[in-house]
Every structure is written in C-alpha cells, then in structure tokens.
Amino acid sequence: MAQSLPAAGQIDELRLVIAPVVGIGRRLFPVGGAPAGLPLARSETTPGGLAVHVYESTGLPTYGTYGAGA
C-alpha cells in the first residue's frame, strides 16, 4: 500500500527514519514508479544515531540543466 500512495498523489509529507545498517536494504519506491517532487524540508539526528528526514510534497518534480549553454 505504501508504494501505491505516491502514484495516487496521496503524499503530503514523507518522514524517513534512517538507521545506520551495513548491508542491502529494501527499495522504498519501485523501479519505474511515478515521479514525485519531495524536497527535503528538515532533518535531524537523534542521540541514538538515527537520521530523521522530512520531505514535503510539491507535486510533480521539476528538472533543471547545468553546464555550458544551460
């Protein structure tokens, strides 16, 4: 269900709590899933070493270019 919410435009805010782990984790979003504009709004680190990142939805993502002639 969590992976279907972005495709349906039902995400206002995404909070990720990231623990330092060695190894391979699961993908949060499927390969080829619907793009979403989720810029980082704020982040913090807990005393226990967790990283808490909060992303806020802006609708569809915007893309830019860089380099010579951009």
Secondary structure in CASP SS format (residue, H / E / C, confidence):
PFRMAT SS
TARGET T0000
AUTHOR 0000-0000-0000
METHOD secondary structure of the structure
MODEL  1
M C 1.00
A C 1.00
Q C 1.00
S H 1.00
L H 1.00
P H 1.00
A H 1.00
A C 1.00
G C 1.00
Q C 1.00
I C 1.00
D C 1.00
E E 1.00
L E 1.00
R E 1.00
L E 1.00
V E 1.00
I E 1.00
A C 1.00
P C 1.00
V C 1.00
V C 1.00
G C 1.00
I C 1.00
G C 1.00
R C 1.00
R C 1.00
L C 1.00
F C 1.00
P C 1.00
V C 1.00
G C 1.00
G C 1.00
A C 1.00
P C 1.00
A C 1.00
G C 1.00
L C 1.00
P C 1.00
L E 1.00
A E 1.00
R E 1.00
S E 1.00
E E 1.00
T E 1.00
T C 1.00
P C 1.00
G C 1.00
G C 1.00
L C 1.00
A E 1.00
V E 1.00
H E 1.00
V E 1.00
Y E 1.00
E E 1.00
S C 1.00
T C 1.00
G C 1.00
L C 1.00
P C 1.00
T C 1.00
Y C 1.00
G C 1.00
T C 1.00
Y C 1.00
G C 1.00
A C 1.00
G C 1.00
A C 1.00
END
